[in-house]
Amino acid sequence: MTTEIQQYKNCTILKNNNDYQILWSRGKEVLNFPISQELAERV
């Protein structure tokens, strides 16, 4: 199982097989949500 990480200025996209997640930090809290492949490709 390999996880790909794509770091952008304001967020991070994680790809694990066909599951995508977006992460971003708001001060002390880190938000993490599942997203579709289509949305991940648009970032």
N, C-alpha and C positions, 0 to 999 in steps of 0.2 A: 504494500500500500504506500503510494507516494503522494505527498501533498505539494502542490505547486503554490508558490507565494508570489504575488505581483504587488509591489509596493508603489503607491502613487502619492502625490503631494498630500491629499486630504484623507485617503483611506487605503485599506489593504484588501485585496481579493484573495481568498483561499480556494483552491480547486483540489478536491479529493475525489478521484474517479470522476463521476458526473455530478457531484454535489458541489455547489458554489456557496460561499459565504462572504459577506462584506463586513469589515471591521473598521471602526473609527473611534477616536478618543475624544471625549468631551471633558477636558479637565481631568478629574480623578476617576471618571467612569469610562469604561470601554463598551461600546455598543457592538453587537454581533447579531446579524440577521441572515437567514438563508435567502438566496436570490436565484433567479433563473440564469441559464447559460446565456440567453439573449441579453439580459441586463448586464451580466459580467463582461460581455464583449463590447458593450457601449461605453464602459467607464474609461 
